[in-house]
Amino acid sequence: MTIVSCPLCKSIIGTAGRCTGERCTFDSNVSRGFYRHWKGGLYYVHGVSRNDGTGELVVVYASTQGNDDGLLRHRTLREFTET
C-alpha cells in the first residue's frame, strides 16, 4: 500500500482522493469539465498543473461567458476549491 501525501499541507490523501487534513481543501478529483462558480459563472477546466516557481498545484481554466479576452486563467488548487 502506497501512502500519498497532500501536495498542499502534507497530510495523508484518503481513499476518495481528498486530503484528510482538518482545514485543507485539496481534492485530486478536479478534472477536465465544466464547473459552476458559487457566484454563478460557468468555467471550463482544462486540467491541473504545477507552478514551476512555487511547486503549488494550479487549476487551468477558461470562462465560457464570452465576455472576456479569451485567455486561459489559473488559480491555486486551494483557491479554486474554496467555497
C-alpha positions as CSV (number, residue, x, y, z in Angstrom):
1,M,0.0,0.0,0.0
2,T,1.4,3.4,-1.0
3,I,0.7,6.3,1.3
4,V,0.2,9.6,-0.7
5,S,0.7,12.9,1.0
6,C,-1.2,16.1,0.1
7,P,0.8,18.5,-2.1
8,L,-0.7,21.4,-0.2
9,C,-0.5,20.5,3.5
10,K,1.4,17.2,3.5
11,S,-1.4,15.3,5.3
12,I,-2.5,11.9,4.0
13,I,-4.7,11.6,0.9
14,G,-7.7,9.5,1.8
15,T,-9.2,6.7,-0.4
16,A,-11.7,9.2,-2.0
17,G,-8.8,11.3,-3.3
18,R,-9.4,14.1,-0.8
19,C,-7.0,15.3,1.8
20,T,-7.6,14.2,5.4
21,G,-6.1,17.4,6.8
22,E,-8.5,19.2,9.0
23,R,-8.6,22.6,7.2
24,C,-7.2,21.5,3.8
25,T,-9.4,21.7,0.6
26,F,-7.3,19.6,-1.7
27,D,-9.3,17.3,-4.0
28,S,-7.4,15.3,-6.5
29,N,-10.7,14.7,-8.4
30,V,-10.6,18.1,-10.0
31,S,-10.6,17.2,-13.7
32,R,-11.5,18.5,-17.2
33,G,-15.0,19.6,-17.5
34,F,-17.5,22.4,-16.7
35,Y,-17.7,23.9,-13.2
36,R,-20.1,26.5,-11.9
37,H,-18.7,29.1,-9.6
38,W,-20.7,29.8,-6.4
39,K,-21.3,33.3,-7.8
40,G,-22.9,31.8,-10.9
41,G,-20.2,31.9,-13.6
42,L,-19.6,28.8,-15.8
43,Y,-16.0,27.8,-16.4
44,Y,-14.2,25.0,-18.4
45,V,-11.3,23.4,-16.5
46,H,-8.5,22.2,-18.8
47,G,-6.7,20.4,-16.0
48,V,-4.4,20.7,-13.0
49,S,-0.8,21.9,-13.5
50,R,2.2,22.7,-11.2
51,N,3.6,26.2,-10.8
52,D,7.3,25.8,-11.7
53,G,8.4,28.6,-9.4
54,T,6.5,27.6,-6.2
55,G,5.6,23.9,-6.8
56,E,2.0,24.7,-6.0
57,L,-0.8,22.9,-7.9
58,V,-2.9,25.2,-10.0
59,V,-6.1,24.7,-11.9
60,V,-6.1,26.0,-15.5
61,Y,-9.5,27.1,-16.7
62,A,-11.3,29.4,-19.2
63,S,-14.5,31.4,-18.9
64,T,-17.4,30.3,-21.0
65,Q,-19.3,33.6,-20.7
66,G,-17.9,35.0,-24.0
67,N,-17.4,38.5,-22.4
68,D,-13.7,38.1,-21.6
69,D,-10.4,38.3,-23.5
70,G,-10.3,34.6,-24.3
71,L,-7.1,33.9,-22.3
72,L,-6.7,30.9,-20.1
73,R,-6.8,31.6,-16.3
74,H,-5.3,29.8,-13.4
75,R,-5.8,29.7,-9.6
76,T,-4.1,27.7,-7.0
77,L,-5.9,24.4,-6.3
78,R,-6.7,25.7,-2.8
79,E,-8.3,28.9,-4.1
80,F,-10.2,27.0,-6.8
81,T,-11.8,24.5,-4.4
82,E,-12.7,27.1,-1.7
83,T,-16.4,27.8,-1.2
